[in-house]
Amino acid sequence: MIKIENLRLVTEWDKTFPKSDFVNHEKVIFPNRYGITLAADLYTER
C-alpha cells in the first residue's frame, strides 16, 4: 500500500525568477512507484 506523506507546501511565490501572467503555476504531490512522496511545481500555459 502506498502512503502519501503530509507535506506543508508554501502558497507564496518562492522562485528566483519572476512570475509570469502567461503561465499557470500549481504545486502538486504524488507518490512514485517506490512509495516515495514527491512534491513538484506544475507549469501550464494560460
PDB file of N, H, CA, C and O in Angstrom:
ATOM      1  N   MET A   1       0.835  -1.172   0.000  1.00  0.00           N
ATOM      2  CA  MET A   1       0.000   0.000   0.000  1.00  0.00           C
ATOM      3  C   MET A   1       0.893   1.253   0.000  1.00  0.00           C
ATOM      4  O   MET A   1       1.849   1.339   0.771  1.00  0.00           O
ATOM      5  N   ILE A   2       0.575   2.210  -0.861  1.00  0.00           N
ATOM      6  H   ILE A   2      -0.201   2.141  -1.487  1.00  0.00           H
ATOM      7  CA  ILE A   2       1.342   3.451  -0.931  1.00  0.00           C
ATOM      8  C   ILE A   2       0.719   4.474  -0.003  1.00  0.00           C
ATOM      9  O   ILE A   2      -0.487   4.720  -0.052  1.00  0.00           O
ATOM     10  N   LYS A   3       1.546   5.068   0.844  1.00  0.00           N
ATOM     11  H   LYS A   3       2.525   4.868   0.884  1.00  0.00           H
ATOM     12  CA  LYS A   3       1.083   6.079   1.798  1.00  0.00           C
ATOM     13  C   LYS A   3       1.606   7.439   1.365  1.00  0.00           C
ATOM     14  O   LYS A   3       2.808   7.605   1.158  1.00  0.00           O
ATOM     15  N   ILE A   4       0.712   8.416   1.227  1.00  0.00           N
ATOM     16  H   ILE A   4      -0.264   8.282   1.395  1.00  0.00           H
ATOM     17  CA  ILE A   4       1.129   9.768   0.874  1.00  0.00           C
ATOM     18  C   ILE A   4       1.460  10.528   2.150  1.00  0.00           C
ATOM     19  O   ILE A   4       0.664  10.565   3.089  1.00  0.00           O
ATOM     20  N   GLU A   5       2.637  11.129   2.175  1.00  0.00           N
ATOM     21  H   GLU A   5       3.283  11.099   1.412  1.00  0.00           H
ATOM     22  CA  GLU A   5       3.078  11.909   3.329  1.00  0.00           C
ATOM     23  C   GLU A   5       2.306  13.220   3.399  1.00  0.00           C
ATOM     24  O   GLU A   5       1.836  13.726   2.380  1.00  0.00           O
ATOM     25  N   ASN A   6       2.179  13.759   4.583  1.00  0.00           N
ATOM     26  H   ASN A   6       2.561  13.348   5.411  1.00  0.00           H
ATOM     27  CA  ASN A   6       1.593  15.087   4.756  1.00  0.00           C
ATOM     28  C   ASN A   6       2.709  16.113   4.642  1.00  0.00           C
ATOM     29  O   ASN A   6       3.539  16.239   5.542  1.00  0.00           O
ATOM     30  N   LEU A   7       2.726  16.839   3.546  1.00  0.00           N
ATOM     31  H   LEU A   7       2.051  16.737   2.815  1.00  0.00           H
ATOM     32  CA  LEU A   7       3.748  17.854   3.318  1.00  0.00           C
ATOM     33  C   LEU A   7       3.126  19.235   3.425  1.00  0.00           C
ATOM     34  O   LEU A   7       1.991  19.447   2.998  1.00  0.00           O
ATOM     35  N   ARG A   8       3.865  20.167   3.991  1.00  0.00           N
ATOM     36  H   ARG A   8       4.786  19.994   4.338  1.00  0.00           H
ATOM     37  CA  ARG A   8       3.400  21.549   4.060  1.00  0.00           C
ATOM     38  C   ARG A   8       4.007  22.306   2.893  1.00  0.00           C
ATOM     39  O   ARG A   8       5.223  22.487   2.835  1.00  0.00           O
ATOM     40  N   LEU A   9       3.179  22.748   1.971  1.00  0.00           N
ATOM     41  H   LEU A   9       2.191  22.601   2.018  1.00  0.00           H
ATOM     42  CA  LEU A   9       3.646  23.493   0.812  1.00  0.00           C
ATOM     43  C   LEU A   9       3.330  24.970   1.008  1.00  0.00           C
ATOM     44  O   LEU A   9       2.264  25.321   1.514  1.00  0.00           O
ATOM     45  N   VAL A  10       4.250  25.827   0.610  1.00  0.00           N
ATOM     46  H   VAL A  10       5.116  25.543   0.199  1.00  0.00           H
ATOM     47  CA  VAL A  10       4.031  27.265   0.744  1.00  0.00           C
ATOM     48  C   VAL A  10       3.123  27.745  -0.384  1.00  0.00           C
ATOM     49  O   VAL A  10       3.125  27.181  -1.478  1.00  0.00           O
ATOM     50  N   THR A  11       2.354  28.784  -0.109  1.00  0.00           N
ATOM     51  H   THR A  11       2.353  29.243   0.780  1.00  0.00           H
ATOM     52  CA  THR A  11       1.445  29.307  -1.126  1.00  0.00           C
ATOM     53  C   THR A  11       2.007  30.554  -1.802  1.00  0.00           C
ATOM     54  O   THR A  11       1.550  30.918  -2.885  1.00  0.00           O
ATOM     55  N   GLU A  12       2.986  31.215  -1.190  1.00  0.00           N
ATOM     56  H   GLU A  12       3.357  30.919  -0.310  1.00  0.00           H
ATOM     57  CA  GLU A  12       3.542  32.399  -1.826  1.00  0.00           C
ATOM     58  C   GLU A  12       4.571  32.005  -2.886  1.00  0.00           C
ATOM     59  O   GLU A  12       5.077  30.883  -2.888  1.00  0.00           O
ATOM     60  N   TRP A  13       4.868  32.925  -3.770  1.00  0.00           N
ATOM     61  H   TRP A  13       4.457  33.837  -3.769  1.00  0.00           H
ATOM     62  CA  TRP A  13       5.829  32.689  -4.854  1.00  0.00           C
ATOM     63  C   TRP A  13       7.218  32.553  -4.249  1.00  0.00           C
ATOM     64  O   TRP A  13       7.716  33.496  -3.633  1.00  0.00           O
ATOM     65  N   ASP A  14       7.849  31.401  -4.413  1.00  0.00           N
ATOM     66  H   ASP A  14       7.445  30.636  -4.913  1.00  0.00           H
ATOM     67  CA  ASP A  14       9.143  31.145  -3.778  1.00  0.00           C
ATOM     68  C   ASP A  14      10.248  30.836  -4.789  1.00  0.00           C
ATOM     69  O   ASP A  14      11.224  30.160  -4.466  1.00  0.00           O
ATOM     70  N   LYS A  15      10.085  31.332  -6.001  1.00  0.00           N
ATOM     71  H   LYS A  15       9.291  31.881  -6.263  1.00  0.00           H
ATOM     72  CA  LYS A  15      11.065  31.068  -7.055  1.00  0.00           C
ATOM     73  C   LYS A  15      12.030  32.240  -7.204  1.00  0.00           C
ATOM     74  O   LYS A  15      11.749  33.338  -6.724  1.00  0.00           O
ATOM     75  N   THR A  16      13.162  32.015  -7.864  1.00  0.00           N
ATOM     76  H   THR A  16      13.390  31.123  -8.254  1.00  0.00           H
ATOM     77  CA  THR A  16      14.137  33.077  -8.082  1.00  0.00           C
ATOM     78  C   THR A  16      13.830  33.873  -9.347  1.00  0.00           C
ATOM     79  O   THR A  16      14.398  34.946  -9.546  1.00  0.00           O
ATOM     80  N   PHE A  17      12.949  33.372 -10.201  1.00  0.00           N
ATOM     81  H   PHE A  17      12.487  32.500 -10.040  1.00  0.00           H
ATOM     82  CA  PHE A  17      12.576  34.079 -11.431  1.00  0.00           C
ATOM     83  C   PHE A  17      11.201  34.719 -11.243  1.00  0.00           C
ATOM     84  O   PHE A  17      10.405  34.245 -10.432  1.00  0.00           O
ATOM     85  N   PRO A  18      10.913  35.793 -11.987  1.00  0.00           N
ATOM     86  CA  PRO A  18       9.636  36.495 -11.805  1.00  0.00           C
ATOM     87  C   PRO A  18       8.445  35.669 -12.284  1.00  0.00           C
ATOM     88  O   PRO A  18       8.556  34.873 -13.216  1.00  0.00           O
ATOM     89  N   LYS A  19       7.315  35.873 -11.633  1.00  0.00           N
ATOM     90  H   LYS A  19       7.225  36.520 -10.876  1.00  0.00           H
ATOM     91  CA  LYS A  19       6.078  35.198 -12.002  1.00  0.00           C
ATOM     92  C   LYS A  19       5.542  35.801 -13.296  1.00  0.00           C
ATOM     93  O   LYS A  19       5.587  37.017 -13.478  1.00  0.00           O
ATOM     94  N   SER A  20       5.036  34.963 -14.192  1.00  0.00           N
ATOM     95  H   SER A  20       4.999  33.975 -14.044  1.00  0.00           H
ATOM     96  CA  SER A  20       4.519  35.414 -15.479  1.00  0.00           C
ATOM     97  C   SER A  20       3.000  35.324 -15.513  1.00  0.00           C
ATOM     98  O   SER A  20       2.409  34.395 -14.961  1.00  0.00           O
ATOM     99  N   ASP A  21       2.375  36.299 -16.165  1.00  0.00           N
ATOM    100  H   ASP A  21       2.855  37.054 -16.613  1.00  0.00           H
ATOM    101  CA  ASP A  21       0.922  36.268 -16.343  1.00  0.00           C
ATOM    102  C   ASP A  21       0.506  35.289 -17.438  1.00  0.00           C
ATOM    103  O   ASP A  21      -0.685  35.022 -17.598  1.00  0.00           O
ATOM    104  N   PHE A  22       1.451  34.758 -18.184  1.00  0.00           N
ATOM    105  H   PHE A  22       2.418  34.975 -18.054  1.00  0.00           H
ATOM    106  CA  PHE A  22       1.164  33.833 -19.286  1.00  0.00           C
ATOM    107  C   PHE A  22       1.248  32.365 -18.865  1.00  0.00           C
ATOM    108  O   PHE A  22       1.028  31.467 -19.679  1.00  0.00           O
ATOM    109  N   VAL A  23       1.567  32.126 -17.590  1.00  0.00           N
ATOM    110  H   VAL A  23       1.746  32.855 -16.930  1.00  0.00           H
ATOM    111  CA  VAL A  23       1.782  30.757 -17.109  1.00  0.00           C
ATOM    112  C   VAL A  23       0.994  30.526 -15.828  1.00  0.00           C
ATOM    113  O   VAL A  23       1.037  31.343 -14.908  1.00  0.00           O
ATOM    114  N   ASN A  24       0.273  29.408 -15.772  1.00  0.00           N
ATOM    115  H   ASN A  24       0.237  28.745 -16.519  1.00  0.00           H
ATOM    116  CA  ASN A  24      -0.376  28.963 -14.534  1.00  0.00           C
ATOM    117  C   ASN A  24       0.629  28.147 -13.739  1.00  0.00           C
ATOM    118  O   ASN A  24       1.422  27.398 -14.310  1.00  0.00           O
ATOM    119  N   HIS A  25       0.596  28.292 -12.431  1.00  0.00           N
ATOM    120  H   HIS A  25      -0.048  28.901 -11.967  1.00  0.00           H
ATOM    121  CA  HIS A  25       1.522  27.565 -11.565  1.00  0.00           C
ATOM    122  C   HIS A  25       0.730  26.915 -10.439  1.00  0.00           C
ATOM    123  O   HIS A  25      -0.121  27.554  -9.820  1.00  0.00           O
ATOM    124  N   GLU A  26       1.013  25.652 -10.178  1.00  0.00           N
ATOM    125  H   GLU A  26       1.704  25.133 -10.680  1.00  0.00           H
ATOM    126  CA  GLU A  26       0.428  25.000  -9.007  1.00  0.00           C
ATOM    127  C   GLU A  26       1.405  23.972  -8.475  1.00  0.00           C
ATOM    128  O   GLU A  26       2.221  23.423  -9.216  1.00  0.00           O
ATOM    129  N   LYS A  27       1.310  23.723  -7.190  1.00  0.00           N
ATOM    130  H   LYS A  27       0.647  24.169  -6.589  1.00  0.00           H
ATOM    131  CA  LYS A  27       2.160  22.715  -6.563  1.00  0.00           C
ATOM    132  C   LYS A  27       1.387  21.407  -6.508  1.00  0.00           C
ATOM    133  O   LYS A  27       0.197  21.389  -6.194  1.00  0.00           O
ATOM    134  N   VAL A  28       2.066  20.324  -6.814  1.00  0.00           N
ATOM    135  H   VAL A  28       3.033  20.338  -7.069  1.00  0.00           H
ATOM    136  CA  VAL A  28       1.429  19.008  -6.831  1.00  0.00           C
ATOM    137  C   VAL A  28       2.241  18.041  -5.967  1.00  0.00           C
ATOM    138  O   VAL A  28       3.451  18.194  -5.797  1.00  0.00           O
ATOM    139  N   ILE A  29       1.544  17.051  -5.431  1.00  0.00           N
ATOM    140  H   ILE A  29       0.561  16.927  -5.569  1.00  0.00           H
ATOM    141  CA  ILE A  29       2.167  15.989  -4.631  1.00  0.00           C
ATOM    142  C   ILE A  29       1.705  14.655  -5.197  1.00  0.00           C
ATOM    143  O   ILE A  29       0.520  14.469  -5.474  1.00  0.00           O
ATOM    144  N   PHE A  30       2.631  13.737  -5.366  1.00  0.00           N
ATOM    145  H   PHE A  30       3.594  13.888  -5.141  1.00  0.00           H
ATOM    146  CA  PHE A  30       2.263  12.415  -5.858  1.00  0.00           C
ATOM    147  C   PHE A  30       3.292  11.390  -5.401  1.00  0.00           C
ATOM    148  O   PHE A  30       4.466  11.722  -5.240  1.00  0.00           O
ATOM    149  N   PRO A  31       2.867  10.155  -5.192  1.00  0.00           N
ATOM    150  CA  PRO A  31       3.812   9.096  -4.829  1.00  0.00           C
ATOM    151  C   PRO A  31       4.400   8.467  -6.094  1.00  0.00           C
ATOM    152  O   PRO A  31       3.692   8.269  -7.081  1.00  0.00           O
ATOM    153  N   ASN A  32       5.689   8.158  -6.059  1.00  0.00           N
ATOM    154  H   ASN A  32       6.264   8.319  -5.257  1.00  0.00           H
ATOM    155  CA  ASN A  32       6.268   7.446  -7.192  1.00  0.00           C
ATOM    156  C   ASN A  32       6.080   5.940  -6.994  1.00  0.00           C
ATOM    157  O   ASN A  32       5.481   5.520  -6.003  1.00  0.00           O
ATOM    158  N   ARG A  33       6.571   5.144  -7.899  1.00  0.00           N
ATOM    159  H   ARG A  33       7.058   5.485  -8.703  1.00  0.00           H
ATOM    160  CA  ARG A  33       6.314   3.703  -7.830  1.00  0.00           C
ATOM    161  C   ARG A  33       7.048   3.008  -6.695  1.00  0.00           C
ATOM    162  O   ARG A  33       6.773   1.845  -6.401  1.00  0.00           O
ATOM    163  N   TYR A  34       7.991   3.718  -6.044  1.00  0.00           N
ATOM    164  H   TYR A  34       8.214   4.663  -6.283  1.00  0.00           H
ATOM    165  CA  TYR A  34       8.708   3.154  -4.912  1.00  0.00           C
ATOM    166  C   TYR A  34       8.099   3.577  -3.579  1.00  0.00           C
ATOM    167  O   TYR A  34       8.618   3.227  -2.519  1.00  0.00           O
ATOM    168  N   GLY A  35       6.983   4.341  -3.630  1.00  0.00           N
ATOM    169  H   GLY A  35       6.562   4.625  -4.491  1.00  0.00           H
ATOM    170  CA  GLY A  35       6.316   4.772  -2.422  1.00  0.00           C
ATOM    171  C   GLY A  35       6.860   6.054  -1.827  1.00  0.00           C
ATOM    172  O   GLY A  35       6.462   6.445  -0.729  1.00  0.00           O
ATOM    173  N   ILE A  36       7.762   6.715  -2.534  1.00  0.00           N
ATOM    174  H   ILE A  36       8.085   6.398  -3.425  1.00  0.00           H
ATOM    175  CA  ILE A  36       8.314   7.979  -2.051  1.00  0.00           C
ATOM    176  C   ILE A  36       7.408   9.107  -2.523  1.00  0.00           C
ATOM    177  O   ILE A  36       7.068   9.176  -3.704  1.00  0.00           O
ATOM    178  N   THR A  37       7.016   9.987  -1.615  1.00  0.00           N
ATOM    179  H   THR A  37       7.292   9.931  -0.655  1.00  0.00           H
ATOM    180  CA  THR A  37       6.150  11.106  -1.965  1.00  0.00           C
ATOM    181  C   THR A  37       6.993  12.240  -2.533  1.00  0.00           C
ATOM    182  O   THR A  37       7.955  12.688  -1.910  1.00  0.00           O
ATOM    183  N   LEU A  38       6.618  12.693  -3.718  1.00  0.00           N
ATOM    184  H   LEU A  38       5.836  12.329  -4.224  1.00  0.00           H
ATOM    185  CA  LEU A  38       7.322  13.778  -4.389  1.00  0.00           C
ATOM    186  C   LEU A  38       6.456  15.021  -4.411  1.00  0.00           C
ATOM    187  O   LEU A  38       5.236  14.931  -4.547  1.00  0.00           O
ATOM    188  N   ALA A  39       7.078  16.176  -4.279  1.00  0.00           N
ATOM    189  H   ALA A  39       8.069  16.250  -4.168  1.00  0.00           H
ATOM    190  CA  ALA A  39       6.392  17.469  -4.422  1.00  0.00           C
ATOM    191  C   ALA A  39       7.054  18.179  -5.594  1.00  0.00           C
ATOM    192  O   ALA A  39       8.277  18.177  -5.730  1.00  0.00           O
ATOM    193  N   ALA A  40       6.221  18.789  -6.442  1.00  0.00           N
ATOM    194  H   ALA A  40       5.227  18.790  -6.332  1.00  0.00           H
ATOM    195  CA  ALA A  40       6.756  19.436  -7.642  1.00  0.00           C
ATOM    196  C   ALA A  40       5.932  20.667  -7.985  1.00  0.00           C
ATOM    197  O   ALA A  40       4.825  20.859  -7.482  1.00  0.00           O
ATOM    198  N   ASP A  41       6.499  21.492  -8.852  1.00  0.00           N
ATOM    199  H   ASP A  41       7.398  21.336  -9.261  1.00  0.00           H
ATOM    200  CA  ASP A  41       5.790  22.649  -9.386  1.00  0.00           C
ATOM    201  C   ASP A  41       5.320  22.288 -10.797  1.00  0.00           C
ATOM    202  O   ASP A  41       6.097  21.812 -11.625  1.00  0.00           O
ATOM    203  N   LEU A  42       4.032  22.525 -11.050  1.00  0.00           N
ATOM    204  H   LEU A  42       3.400  22.912 -10.378  1.00  0.00           H
ATOM    205  CA  LEU A  42       3.448  22.230 -12.350  1.00  0.00           C
ATOM    206  C   LEU A  42       3.154  23.557 -13.049  1.00  0.00           C
ATOM    207  O   LEU A  42       2.414  24.392 -12.529  1.00  0.00           O
ATOM    208  N   TYR A  43       3.742  23.741 -14.230  1.00  0.00           N
ATOM    209  H   TYR A  43       4.343  23.063 -14.653  1.00  0.00           H
ATOM    210  CA  TYR A  43       3.536  24.947 -15.016  1.00  0.00           C
ATOM    211  C   TYR A  43       2.784  24.606 -16.284  1.00  0.00           C
ATOM    212  O   TYR A  43       3.182  23.705 -17.022  1.00  0.00           O
ATOM    213  N   THR A  44       1.686  25.328 -16.549  1.00  0.00           N
ATOM    214  H   THR A  44       1.362  26.060 -15.950  1.00  0.00           H
ATOM    215  CA  THR A  44       0.921  25.150 -17.775  1.00  0.00           C
ATOM    216  C   THR A  44       0.653  26.513 -18.384  1.00  0.00           C
ATOM    217  O   THR A  44       0.619  27.519 -17.676  1.00  0.00           O
ATOM    218  N   GLU A  45       0.463  26.549 -19.685  1.00  0.00           N
ATOM    219  H   GLU A  45       0.490  25.732 -20.260  1.00  0.00           H
ATOM    220  CA  GLU A  45       0.185  27.829 -20.330  1.00  0.00           C
ATOM    221  C   GLU A  45      -1.256  28.244 -20.089  1.00  0.00           C
ATOM    222  O   GLU A  45      -2.136  27.401 -19.913  1.00  0.00           O
ATOM    223  N   ARG A  46      -1.488  29.542 -20.083  1.00  0.00           N
ATOM    224  H   ARG A  46      -0.774  30.227 -20.226  1.00  0.00           H
ATOM    225  CA  ARG A  46      -2.855  30.051 -19.905  1.00  0.00           C
ATOM    226  C   ARG A  46      -3.557  30.106 -21.210  1.00  0.00           C
ATOM    227  O   ARG A  46      -4.719  30.508 -21.269  1.00  0.00           O
TER     228      ARG A  46
END
